[in-house]
């Protein structure tokens, strides 16, 4: 059984990519896509019945990459799912409409939907707004605060997944015998190894400053004691008291909850000290990687600070990390990447990763706030604005990075019940969608007891 999808010919490449993500990957229903001249509609056909929607976006020409297509205007129109009879399709009653109108007319032979669902999905998955909007923070990152999702109030909702559920609800009523394959949502745990060891382990001046901070600022004499003990035993390869070396506990907790963690290492220092103070080939790092792999956890690349616009550096770092794995006696190559500081150029980074042969990237969250940057909790093949075509490299969207919620430089919610509630809320949304709740928690972010409590709670 194959559905037939007809789209405007001038949007065929973009909408074929969206159709592959929606039908083949999310719904697991085969679809054949063709372009048709002189039409402004999208028509899904099977067994003599039709589901029709308008095609309002993208208005981008493949030959010229015309980026004049306007973004949705605020405030957005909404569809009341309960009144429309599709309450099961959303995580909330009111569904934001990116393009189109809230009218849905149900008939026996045809459904006419006023929402341009596929166009809205293209907007989110392709990150079109990051191509056309100039806003950037001091690390040259597009901030979540500038995003349409934040301004319109749906950053904490997987709107792409809700669009897919609405599409499926209409399809299942038009074709009652149609079957889909539902994906089981799961928790995916990851750790960016920025600082595997406390830097004060070899530096008396840093030790003094850190001890003062532990006592005066953090009010934690226990941490100060561990740091002092670490200073004397660290040189012998004993990391029991290192407050950053939490990997054994990290893996213990993950395994206790049936989770496999992914640890992302920085292979080079393209921007100096901001890329950490360890070398990927030093023996204590090789031993750490052996331990992780031996316990069944994954090792990936944490592309250094300046790699996001440098394809040659990305390739160099992947080669360096694979050489380190070989030196550690580990088999297999590097499949996954996450960018350091979540630095990302929507018109460059994914293309560089694709050329370098990565299977996936998991940088897909804003640094300044958590949520659904791509509007989905599902993995999907990324879009190339350079080639105006889909790529092989897959995005596995990051949903929560702990410091985005807790740290004063971002949301600044601290170790409060509200912070944990927000993280849990996003987990529920991702699981509702049958997607992945991708959680990033740094090994160096367990200085407080509440860190460990939050982390373990979210793994349940």
DRENDO-1510 file (C-alpha; in Angstrom, 1 decimal, always signed):
<recs>
REC; n; res; u; v; w
REC; 1; UNK; +0.0; +0.0; +0.0 .
REC; 2; UNK; +1.4; +3.4; -1.1 .
REC; 3; UNK; -0.1; +6.8; -0.7 .
REC; 4; UNK; +0.3; +9.3; -3.5 .
REC; 5; UNK; +1.2; +12.9; -2.7 .
REC; 6; UNK; +1.0; +15.7; -5.3 .
REC; 7; UNK; +2.8; +19.0; -4.5 .
REC; 8; UNK; +3.6; +22.2; -6.5 .
REC; 9; UNK; +6.4; +21.4; -8.9 .
REC; 10; UNK; +8.4; +24.5; -7.8 .
REC; 11; UNK; +8.5; +23.1; -4.2 .
REC; 12; UNK; +9.0; +19.5; -5.1 .
REC; 13; UNK; +12.5; +19.0; -3.6 .
REC; 14; UNK; +11.7; +20.7; -0.3 .
REC; 15; UNK; +8.3; +19.0; +0.2 .
REC; 16; UNK; +9.6; +15.6; -0.9 .
REC; 17; UNK; +12.1; +15.9; +2.0 .
REC; 18; UNK; +9.4; +16.8; +4.4 .
REC; 19; UNK; +7.2; +14.0; +3.1 .
REC; 20; UNK; +10.0; +11.5; +3.7 .
REC; 21; UNK; +10.4; +12.6; +7.3 .
REC; 22; UNK; +6.6; +12.7; +8.0 .
REC; 23; UNK; +5.3; +9.6; +6.1 .
REC; 24; UNK; +8.3; +7.2; +5.7 .
REC; 25; UNK; +10.0; +7.9; +9.1 .
REC; 26; UNK; +7.4; +9.2; +11.6 .
REC; 27; UNK; +4.3; +7.4; +10.4 .
REC; 28; UNK; +6.1; +4.5; +8.6 .
REC; 29; UNK; +3.6; +4.7; +5.7 .
REC; 30; UNK; +5.1; +4.6; +2.2 .
REC; 31; UNK; +4.3; +7.6; +0.0 .
REC; 32; UNK; +5.1; +8.4; -3.6 .
REC; 33; UNK; +5.7; +12.2; -4.2 .
REC; 34; UNK; +5.3; +14.0; -7.5 .
REC; 35; UNK; +5.3; +17.6; -8.6 .
REC; 36; UNK; +2.6; +19.2; -10.6 .
REC; 37; UNK; +2.8; +22.5; -12.5 .
REC; 38; UNK; +0.2; +25.2; -12.0 .
REC; 39; UNK; -1.1; +24.0; -8.6 .
REC; 40; UNK; -0.9; +25.7; -5.2 .
REC; 41; UNK; -2.3; +22.7; -3.3 .
REC; 42; UNK; -1.0; +19.6; -1.7 .
REC; 43; UNK; -3.1; +16.5; -2.3 .
REC; 44; UNK; -2.7; +13.2; -0.5 .
REC; 45; UNK; -4.6; +10.5; -2.4 .
REC; 46; UNK; -5.5; +6.8; -1.8 .
REC; 47; UNK; -8.3; +4.5; -2.7 .
REC; 48; UNK; -10.2; +7.3; -4.5 .
REC; 49; UNK; -10.2; +9.7; -1.5 .
REC; 50; UNK; -8.3; +12.9; -1.1 .
REC; 51; UNK; -6.8; +15.0; +1.8 .
REC; 52; UNK; -6.1; +18.5; +0.5 .
REC; 53; UNK; -4.1; +21.3; +2.1 .
REC; 54; UNK; -2.8; +24.6; +0.8 .
REC; 55; UNK; +0.9; +25.0; -0.1 .
REC; 56; UNK; +2.0; +28.4; +1.2 .
REC; 57; UNK; +5.6; +27.7; +2.1 .
REC; 58; UNK; +8.4; +27.4; +1.1 .
REC; 59; UNK; +8.5; +30.2; -1.5 .
REC; 60; UNK; +12.1; +29.5; -2.1 .
REC; 61; UNK; +13.6; +28.8; -5.5 .
REC; 62; UNK; +16.0; +26.0; -5.7 .
REC; 63; UNK; +18.1; +27.5; -8.5 .
REC; 64; UNK; +18.5; +30.9; -6.8 .
REC; 65; UNK; +17.9; +30.2; -3.1 .
REC; 66; UNK; +15.6; +33.2; -2.9 .
REC; 67; UNK; +15.3; +33.9; +0.8 .
REC; 68; UNK; +12.5; +36.5; +0.5 .
REC; 69; UNK; +9.7; +34.3; +1.8 .
REC; 70; UNK; +8.2; +36.0; +4.9 .
REC; 71; UNK; +8.1; +34.4; +8.3 .
REC; 72; UNK; +4.7; +33.9; +10.0 .
REC; 73; UNK; +3.3; +37.1; +11.5 .
REC; 74; UNK; +2.6; +37.4; +15.2 .
REC; 75; UNK; +0.3; +36.8; +16.9 .
REC; 76; UNK; -0.3; +33.4; +15.3 .
REC; 77; UNK; -3.8; +32.2; +14.5 .
REC; 78; UNK; -4.7; +29.0; +16.4 .
REC; 79; UNK; -6.8; +25.9; +15.8 .
REC; 80; UNK; -8.9; +24.8; +18.7 .
REC; 81; UNK; -8.3; +21.1; +18.6 .
REC; 82; UNK; -11.1; +20.3; +21.0 .
REC; 83; UNK; -13.7; +22.2; +19.0 .
REC; 84; UNK; -12.4; +20.7; +15.8 .
REC; 85; UNK; -12.7; +17.2; +17.2 .
REC; 86; UNK; -9.0; +16.4; +17.2 .
REC; 87; UNK; -8.0; +16.8; +20.9 .
REC; 88; UNK; -5.7; +13.8; +20.7 .
REC; 89; UNK; -3.5; +15.5; +18.1 .
REC; 90; UNK; -2.0; +18.1; +20.4 .
REC; 91; UNK; -0.4; +18.5; +23.8 .
REC; 92; UNK; -2.6; +21.5; +24.4 .
REC; 93; UNK; -6.0; +22.6; +23.2 .
REC; 94; UNK; -4.8; +25.5; +21.0 .
REC; 95; UNK; -2.5; +24.5; +18.1 .
REC; 96; UNK; -0.5; +27.4; +16.6 .
REC; 97; UNK; -0.8; +27.8; +12.9 .
REC; 98; UNK; +2.3; +28.8; +11.1 .
REC; 99; UNK; +0.7; +29.0; +7.6 .
REC; 100; UNK; -2.9; +28.8; +6.6 .
REC; 101; UNK; -6.2; +29.0; +8.4 .
REC; 102; UNK; -7.9; +26.9; +11.1 .
REC; 103; UNK; -10.7; +25.6; +8.9 .
REC; 104; UNK; -11.1; +21.8; +8.5 .
REC; 105; UNK; -13.9; +20.4; +6.4 .
REC; 106; UNK; -14.5; +16.6; +6.8 .
REC; 107; UNK; -16.2; +14.8; +4.0 .
REC; 108; UNK; -16.6; +11.1; +3.2 .
REC; 109; UNK; -14.5; +11.3; +0.0 .
REC; 110; UNK; -12.4; +14.4; +0.8 .
REC; 111; UNK; -11.0; +16.3; +3.7 .
REC; 112; UNK; -10.1; +20.0; +3.1 .
REC; 113; UNK; -7.7; +21.3; +5.7 .
REC; 114; UNK; -6.8; +25.0; +5.8 .
REC; 115; UNK; -3.4; +24.5; +7.5 .
REC; 116; UNK; -0.3; +24.2; +5.4 .
REC; 117; UNK; +1.1; +21.4; +7.6 .
REC; 118; UNK; +4.0; +20.4; +5.4 .
REC; 119; UNK; +5.1; +24.0; +4.9 .
REC; 120; UNK; +5.1; +24.6; +8.6 .
REC; 121; UNK; +7.1; +21.5; +9.2 .
REC; 122; UNK; +9.7; +22.6; +6.5 .
REC; 123; UNK; +10.0; +26.0; +8.3 .
REC; 124; UNK; +10.9; +24.3; +11.6 .
REC; 125; UNK; +13.1; +21.4; +10.4 .
REC; 126; UNK; +15.1; +23.5; +7.9 .
REC; 127; UNK; +15.6; +26.3; +10.5 .
REC; 128; UNK; +14.7; +28.9; +7.8 .
REC; 129; UNK; +14.5; +31.7; +10.3 .
REC; 130; UNK; +18.1; +31.2; +11.3 .
REC; 131; UNK; +19.1; +31.8; +7.7 .
REC; 132; UNK; +17.2; +35.0; +7.3 .
REC; 133; UNK; +17.4; +36.6; +10.8 .
REC; 134; UNK; +20.6; +38.4; +12.0 .
REC; 135; UNK; +20.3; +37.9; +15.7 .
REC; 136; UNK; +23.4; +36.2; +17.3 .
REC; 137; UNK; +24.8; +36.1; +20.8 .
REC; 138; UNK; +28.5; +36.6; +21.8 .
REC; 139; UNK; +29.3; +33.1; +20.8 .
REC; 140; UNK; +27.8; +33.7; +17.3 .
REC; 141; UNK; +24.8; +31.5; +18.2 .
REC; 142; UNK; +21.2; +32.1; +17.2 .
REC; 143; UNK; +19.5; +32.6; +20.5 .
REC; 144; UNK; +16.3; +30.9; +21.5 .
REC; 145; UNK; +15.0; +34.3; +22.7 .
REC; 146; UNK; +14.9; +35.4; +19.1 .
REC; 147; UNK; +13.1; +32.4; +17.8 .
REC; 148; UNK; +9.5; +32.3; +16.5 .
REC; 149; UNK; +8.9; +29.4; +18.8 .
REC; 150; UNK; +9.8; +31.4; +21.9 .
REC; 151; UNK; +8.0; +34.6; +20.8 .
REC; 152; UNK; +4.8; +32.7; +19.9 .
REC; 153; UNK; +5.0; +30.5; +23.0 .
REC; 154; UNK; +5.5; +27.1; +21.6 .
REC; 155; UNK; +9.2; +26.4; +22.2 .
REC; 156; UNK; +8.2; +23.9; +24.9 .
REC; 157; UNK; +5.9; +22.0; +22.6 .
REC; 158; UNK; +7.0; +19.7; +19.7 .
REC; 159; UNK; +4.9; +21.5; +17.2 .
REC; 160; UNK; +6.1; +19.4; +14.2 .
REC; 161; UNK; +5.1; +16.2; +16.0 .
REC; 162; UNK; +1.7; +17.8; +16.8 .
REC; 163; UNK; +1.3; +18.7; +13.1 .
REC; 164; UNK; +2.0; +15.0; +12.2 .
REC; 165; UNK; -0.5; +13.8; +14.8 .
REC; 166; UNK; -3.2; +16.2; +13.3 .
REC; 167; UNK; -2.4; +14.9; +9.8 .
REC; 168; UNK; -2.7; +11.3; +11.0 .
REC; 169; UNK; -6.0; +12.0; +12.8 .
REC; 170; UNK; -7.4; +13.3; +9.5 .
REC; 171; UNK; -5.9; +10.4; +7.6 .
REC; 172; UNK; -7.3; +7.8; +9.9 .
REC; 173; UNK; -10.8; +9.2; +9.6 .
REC; 174; UNK; -10.6; +9.4; +5.9 .
REC; 175; UNK; -9.1; +5.9; +5.6 .
REC; 176; UNK; -10.1; +4.0; +8.7 .
REC; 177; UNK; -8.2; +0.9; +7.8 .
REC; 178; UNK; -4.9; +2.7; +7.5 .
REC; 179; UNK; -2.2; +1.5; +9.9 .
REC; 180; UNK; +0.8; +3.4; +11.2 .
REC; 181; UNK; +3.8; +2.2; +13.2 .
REC; 182; UNK; +4.1; +4.2; +16.5 .
REC; 183; UNK; +7.6; +4.8; +17.8 .
REC; 184; UNK; +8.2; +4.2; +21.5 .
REC; 185; UNK; +9.6; +7.3; +23.2 .
REC; 186; UNK; +12.8; +6.9; +25.1 .
REC; 187; UNK; +15.3; +8.8; +27.3 .
REC; 188; UNK; +18.7; +9.5; +25.7 .
REC; 189; UNK; +21.5; +10.5; +28.0 .
REC; 190; UNK; +24.6; +12.3; +27.0 .
REC; 191; UNK; +27.6; +14.0; +28.5 .
REC; 192; UNK; +29.9; +16.6; +26.9 .
REC; 193; UNK; +33.4; +16.0; +28.3 .
REC; 194; UNK; +34.6; +19.6; +28.5 .
REC; 195; UNK; +36.6; +19.1; +31.7 .
REC; 196; UNK; +37.1; +15.5; +32.7 .
REC; 197; UNK; +39.4; +16.5; +35.6 .
REC; 198; UNK; +39.3; +19.4; +37.9 .
REC; 199; UNK; +42.0; +21.9; +36.7 .
REC; 200; UNK; +43.1; +22.6; +40.3 .
REC; 201; UNK; +44.4; +19.1; +40.5 .
REC; 202; UNK; +47.8; +20.4; +39.3 .
REC; 203; UNK; +47.7; +24.1; +40.1 .
REC; 204; UNK; +48.1; +25.4; +43.7 .
REC; 205; UNK; +46.9; +28.9; +42.7 .
REC; 206; UNK; +43.7; +27.6; +41.2 .
REC; 207; UNK; +43.3; +25.4; +44.2 .
REC; 208; UNK; +43.4; +28.3; +46.6 .
REC; 209; UNK; +40.9; +30.3; +44.5 .
REC; 210; UNK; +38.6; +27.3; +44.3 .
REC; 211; UNK; +38.7; +26.5; +48.0 .
REC; 212; UNK; +37.8; +30.1; +48.7 .
REC; 213; UNK; +34.9; +29.8; +46.3 .
REC; 214; UNK; +33.7; +26.5; +47.8 .
REC; 215; UNK; +33.6; +28.0; +51.3 .
REC; 216; UNK; +32.5; +31.6; +50.7 .
REC; 217; UNK; +30.4; +31.4; +47.5 .
REC; 218; UNK; +29.1; +27.9; +47.4 .
REC; 219; UNK; +29.0; +27.3; +51.2 .
REC; 220; UNK; +30.1; +23.7; +50.6 .
REC; 221; UNK; +33.0; +22.6; +53.0 .
REC; 222; UNK; +32.6; +19.0; +51.8 .
REC; 223; UNK; +33.4; +20.1; +48.3 .
REC; 224; UNK; +36.4; +22.0; +49.5 .
REC; 225; UNK; +37.6; +19.0; +51.4 .
REC; 226; UNK; +37.3; +16.7; +48.4 .
REC; 227; UNK; +39.1; +19.2; +46.2 .
REC; 228; UNK; +42.0; +19.5; +48.7 .
REC; 229; UNK; +42.3; +15.7; +48.9 .
REC; 230; UNK; +42.2; +15.5; +45.1 .
REC; 231; UNK; +45.2; +17.9; +44.9 .
REC; 232; UNK; +47.4; +15.5; +46.7 .
REC; 233; UNK; +46.3; +12.2; +45.2 .
REC; 234; UNK; +45.5; +13.2; +41.6 .
REC; 235; UNK; +49.1; +13.0; +40.5 .
REC; 236; UNK; +49.1; +9.3; +41.4 .
REC; 237; UNK; +46.2; +8.6; +39.0 .
REC; 238; UNK; +43.7; +8.5; +41.9 .
REC; 239; UNK; +40.6; +10.4; +40.9 .
REC; 240; UNK; +38.3; +9.4; +43.8 .
REC; 241; UNK; +38.2; +12.9; +45.2 .
REC; 242; UNK; +38.1; +14.8; +41.9 .
REC; 243; UNK; +34.7; +16.7; +41.8 .
REC; 244; UNK; +34.7; +16.6; +38.0 .
REC; 245; UNK; +35.6; +12.9; +37.6 .
REC; 246; UNK; +32.1; +11.6; +38.1 .
REC; 247; UNK; +32.1; +9.0; +35.3 .
REC; 248; UNK; +31.9; +5.9; +37.4 .
REC; 249; UNK; +28.9; +7.2; +39.3 .
REC; 250; UNK; +27.4; +8.6; +36.0 .
REC; 251; UNK; +27.6; +5.1; +34.4 .
REC; 252; UNK; +26.3; +3.4; +37.5 .
REC; 253; UNK; +23.2; +5.5; +37.6 .
REC; 254; UNK; +22.6; +5.2; +33.8 .
REC; 255; UNK; +22.9; +1.4; +34.0 .
REC; 256; UNK; +20.7; +1.2; +37.1 .
REC; 257; UNK; +17.9; +2.8; +35.0 .
REC; 258; UNK; +18.7; +0.9; +31.8 .
REC; 259; UNK; +20.2; +3.8; +30.0 .
REC; 260; UNK; +23.2; +3.8; +27.6 .
REC; 261; UNK; +25.1; +7.1; +27.8 .
REC; 262; UNK; +27.0; +8.9; +25.1 .
REC; 263; UNK; +30.2; +10.7; +26.0 .
REC; 264; UNK; +31.4; +13.4; +23.6 .
REC; 265; UNK; +35.2; +14.2; +23.7 .
REC; 266; UNK; +37.0; +17.3; +22.4 .
REC; 267; UNK; +39.7; +16.1; +20.1 .
REC; 268; UNK; +41.6; +19.4; +19.5 .
REC; 269; UNK; +41.9; +23.0; +20.7 .
REC; 270; UNK; +40.9; +25.2; +17.8 .
REC; 271; UNK; +40.3; +28.1; +20.2 .
REC; 272; UNK; +42.7; +27.4; +23.0 .
REC; 273; UNK; +41.7; +26.9; +26.6 .
REC; 274; UNK; +38.0; +27.3; +26.0 .
REC; 275; UNK; +38.3; +23.8; +24.4 .
REC; 276; UNK; +39.4; +22.2; +27.7 .
REC; 277; UNK; +42.8; +21.4; +29.1 .
REC; 278; UNK; +43.2; +17.7; +28.2 .
REC; 279; UNK; +44.8; +16.0; +25.2 .
REC; 280; UNK; +42.8; +13.3; +23.5 .
REC; 281; UNK; +45.8; +10.9; +23.4 .
REC; 282; UNK; +46.9; +11.2; +27.0 .
REC; 283; UNK; +46.8; +7.9; +28.8 .
REC; 284; UNK; +44.2; +8.9; +31.5 .
REC; 285; UNK; +41.8; +9.8; +28.6 .
REC; 286; UNK; +42.5; +6.5; +26.8 .
REC; 287; UNK; +41.8; +4.6; +30.0 .
REC; 288; UNK; +38.6; +6.5; +30.5 .
REC; 289; UNK; +37.4; +5.7; +27.0 .
REC; 290; UNK; +38.3; +2.0; +27.5 .
REC; 291; UNK; +36.2; +2.0; +30.7 .
REC; 292; UNK; +33.2; +3.6; +29.0 .
REC; 293; UNK; +33.3; +1.3; +25.9 .
REC; 294; UNK; +33.9; -1.7; +28.2 .
REC; 295; UNK; +30.6; -0.9; +30.0 .
REC; 296; UNK; +28.6; -0.6; +26.8 .
REC; 297; UNK; +28.5; +3.2; +26.6 .
REC; 298; UNK; +29.1; +5.3; +23.4 .
REC; 299; UNK; +31.9; +7.7; +22.5 .
REC; 300; UNK; +31.4; +10.6; +20.2 .
REC; 301; UNK; +33.0; +13.8; +19.1 .
REC; 302; UNK; +32.5; +17.2; +20.8 .
REC; 303; UNK; +33.6; +19.5; +17.9 .
REC; 304; UNK; +35.8; +22.2; +19.3 .
REC; 305; UNK; +34.8; +25.8; +19.5 .
REC; 306; UNK; +35.8; +26.9; +16.0 .
REC; 307; UNK; +34.8; +23.8; +14.0 .
REC; 308; UNK; +31.2; +25.0; +13.3 .
REC; 309; UNK; +32.4; +26.9; +10.2 .
REC; 310; UNK; +35.5; +24.9; +9.4 .
REC; 311; UNK; +35.0; +21.6; +7.5 .
REC; 312; UNK; +38.7; +20.8; +7.4 .
REC; 313; UNK; +39.0; +21.2; +11.2 .
REC; 314; UNK; +35.9; +18.9; +11.7 .
REC; 315; UNK; +37.6; +16.2; +9.6 .
REC; 316; UNK; +40.9; +16.7; +11.4 .
REC; 317; UNK; +39.2; +16.3; +14.8 .
REC; 318; UNK; +37.2; +13.2; +13.7 .
REC; 319; UNK; +40.4; +11.6; +12.5 .
REC; 320; UNK; +42.2; +12.5; +15.8 .
REC; 321; UNK; +39.4; +11.0; +17.9 .
REC; 322; UNK; +39.4; +7.8; +15.8 .
REC; 323; UNK; +43.2; +7.6; +16.2 .
REC; 324; UNK; +42.7; +7.9; +19.9 .
REC; 325; UNK; +40.2; +5.1; +19.9 .
REC; 326; UNK; +42.6; +2.9; +18.0 .
REC; 327; UNK; +45.4; +3.8; +20.5 .
REC; 328; UNK; +43.0; +2.7; +23.3 .
REC; 329; UNK; +42.4; -0.6; +21.5 .
REC; 330; UNK; +38.8; +0.1; +20.7 .
REC; 331; UNK; +37.1; -1.0; +17.5 .
REC; 332; UNK; +34.7; +1.0; +15.4 .
REC; 333; UNK; +34.6; +4.6; +14.2 .
REC; 334; UNK; +33.0; +7.8; +15.4 .
REC; 335; UNK; +29.3; +8.2; +14.3 .
REC; 336; UNK; +28.0; +11.1; +16.4 .
REC; 337; UNK; +28.9; +14.7; +17.1 .
REC; 338; UNK; +27.8; +17.6; +19.3 .
REC; 339; UNK; +29.2; +21.1; +18.9 .
REC; 340; UNK; +31.1; +22.7; +21.8 .
REC; 341; UNK; +29.0; +25.6; +23.3 .
REC; 342; UNK; +26.3; +24.4; +20.8 .
REC; 343; UNK; +27.8; +26.7; +18.2 .
REC; 344; UNK; +26.0; +26.2; +15.0 .
REC; 345; UNK; +25.7; +27.7; +11.5 .
REC; 346; UNK; +22.5; +26.5; +9.8 .
REC; 347; UNK; +24.1; +27.2; +6.4 .
REC; 348; UNK; +27.4; +25.5; +7.1 .
REC; 349; UNK; +27.8; +23.1; +10.1 .
REC; 350; UNK; +25.6; +20.2; +9.0 .
REC; 351; UNK; +27.1; +20.3; +5.5 .
REC; 352; UNK; +30.6; +20.0; +7.0 .
REC; 353; UNK; +29.5; +17.1; +9.2 .
REC; 354; UNK; +27.9; +15.4; +6.3 .
REC; 355; UNK; +31.0; +15.6; +4.2 .
REC; 356; UNK; +33.1; +14.3; +7.1 .
REC; 357; UNK; +30.9; +11.2; +7.2 .
REC; 358; UNK; +29.1; +11.6; +10.5 .
REC; 359; UNK; +25.9; +9.6; +10.9 .
REC; 360; UNK; +24.3; +12.1; +13.3 .
REC; 361; UNK; +24.7; +15.3; +15.2 .
REC; 362; UNK; +22.9; +16.1; +18.5 .
REC; 363; UNK; +23.5; +19.8; +18.9 .
REC; 364; UNK; +19.9; +20.7; +18.2 .
REC; 365; UNK; +18.9; +22.9; +21.1 .
REC; 366; UNK; +19.3; +26.6; +22.0 .
REC; 367; UNK; +21.9; +27.3; +24.6 .
REC; 368; UNK; +19.9; +30.0; +26.3 .
REC; 369; UNK; +16.8; +27.9; +26.9 .
REC; 370; UNK; +15.7; +24.3; +26.6 .
REC; 371; UNK; +12.9; +23.0; +24.3 .
REC; 372; UNK; +12.2; +21.9; +20.8 .
REC; 373; UNK; +14.4; +24.0; +18.5 .
REC; 374; UNK; +13.4; +21.9; +15.5 .
REC; 375; UNK; +9.9; +21.5; +16.7 .
REC; 376; UNK; +10.4; +17.7; +17.1 .
REC; 377; UNK; +11.7; +15.1; +19.4 .
REC; 378; UNK; +12.3; +12.7; +16.5 .
REC; 379; UNK; +15.6; +12.1; +14.6 .
REC; 380; UNK; +15.5; +13.2; +11.0 .
REC; 381; UNK; +17.9; +13.8; +8.0 .
REC; 382; UNK; +19.1; +17.4; +7.9 .
REC; 383; UNK; +18.5; +19.9; +5.2 .
REC; 384; UNK; +21.3; +21.6; +3.3 .
REC; 385; UNK; +20.7; +25.2; +2.4 .
REC; 386; UNK; +24.0; +25.1; +0.4 .
REC; 387; UNK; +22.7; +22.4; -1.9 .
REC; 388; UNK; +19.0; +22.9; -1.4 .
REC; 389; UNK; +18.6; +19.2; -0.7 .
REC; 390; UNK; +18.5; +16.7; +2.2 .
REC; 391; UNK; +21.7; +15.3; +3.6 .
REC; 392; UNK; +22.7; +11.9; +5.0 .
REC; 393; UNK; +23.7; +13.3; +8.4 .
REC; 394; UNK; +20.8; +13.0; +10.9 .
REC; 395; UNK; +19.8; +15.4; +13.6 .
REC; 396; UNK; +18.9; +13.9; +17.0 .
REC; 397; UNK; +17.5; +17.0; +18.7 .
REC; 398; UNK; +18.8; +17.9; +22.1 .
REC; 399; UNK; +15.9; +18.8; +24.4 .
REC; 400; UNK; +17.5; +19.8; +27.7 .
REC; 401; UNK; +21.0; +20.9; +28.6 .
REC; 402; UNK; +21.1; +21.3; +32.4 .
REC; 403; UNK; +22.9; +24.6; +32.5 .
REC; 404; UNK; +20.4; +26.2; +30.1 .
REC; 405; UNK; +17.8; +25.8; +32.9 .
REC; 406; UNK; +19.9; +26.2; +36.1 .
REC; 407; UNK; +22.7; +28.6; +35.3 .
REC; 408; UNK; +22.3; +32.4; +35.9 .
REC; 409; UNK; +23.7; +33.2; +32.5 .
REC; 410; UNK; +20.7; +31.4; +30.9 .
REC; 411; UNK; +17.3; +30.9; +32.4 .
REC; 412; UNK; +18.8; +31.1; +35.9 .
REC; 413; UNK; +16.1; +28.9; +37.6 .
REC; 414; UNK; +18.7; +27.3; +39.9 .
REC; 415; UNK; +18.0; +24.2; +41.9 .
REC; 416; UNK; +14.3; +24.9; +42.4 .
REC; 417; UNK; +11.2; +22.7; +42.1 .
REC; 418; UNK; +10.2; +24.9; +39.1 .
REC; 419; UNK; +13.5; +24.0; +37.3 .
REC; 420; UNK; +12.9; +20.3; +37.8 .
REC; 421; UNK; +9.2; +20.7; +36.8 .
REC; 422; UNK; +10.3; +22.4; +33.5 .
REC; 423; UNK; +12.7; +19.6; +32.7 .
REC; 424; UNK; +10.1; +16.9; +33.5 .
REC; 425; UNK; +7.5; +18.8; +31.5 .
REC; 426; UNK; +9.8; +18.7; +28.4 .
REC; 427; UNK; +10.4; +15.0; +29.0 .
REC; 428; UNK; +6.7; +14.3; +29.0 .
REC; 429; UNK; +6.2; +16.3; +25.8 .
REC; 430; UNK; +9.0; +14.3; +24.0 .
REC; 431; UNK; +7.7; +11.0; +25.3 .
REC; 432; UNK; +4.1; +11.9; +24.2 .
REC; 433; UNK; +5.4; +12.4; +20.7 .
REC; 434; UNK; +7.1; +9.0; +20.6 .
REC; 435; UNK; +10.4; +10.8; +20.3 .
REC; 436; UNK; +13.6; +11.0; +22.3 .
REC; 437; UNK; +14.0; +13.0; +25.5 .
REC; 438; UNK; +17.7; +13.9; +24.8 .
REC; 439; UNK; +19.3; +15.0; +28.1 .
REC; 440; UNK; +22.7; +16.6; +28.3 .
REC; 441; UNK; +24.3; +16.6; +31.8 .
REC; 442; UNK; +28.0; +17.4; +32.1 .
REC; 443; UNK; +30.2; +15.3; +34.2 .
REC; 444; UNK; +31.5; +18.5; +35.8 .
REC; 445; UNK; +28.0; +19.6; +36.8 .
REC; 446; UNK; +27.6; +17.4; +39.9 .
REC; 447; UNK; +29.1; +19.8; +42.4 .
REC; 448; UNK; +25.9; +19.9; +44.4 .
REC; 449; UNK; +23.7; +17.2; +45.8 .
REC; 450; UNK; +20.7; +18.6; +43.9 .
REC; 451; UNK; +22.5; +18.0; +40.6 .
REC; 452; UNK; +22.6; +14.3; +41.3 .
REC; 453; UNK; +19.0; +14.3; +42.5 .
REC; 454; UNK; +17.8; +16.1; +39.4 .
REC; 455; UNK; +19.8; +13.9; +37.1 .
REC; 456; UNK; +18.6; +10.6; +38.5 .
REC; 457; UNK; +15.0; +11.8; +38.7 .
REC; 458; UNK; +15.0; +12.6; +34.9 .
REC; 459; UNK; +16.4; +9.1; +34.1 .
REC; 460; UNK; +13.4; +7.3; +35.5 .
</recs>
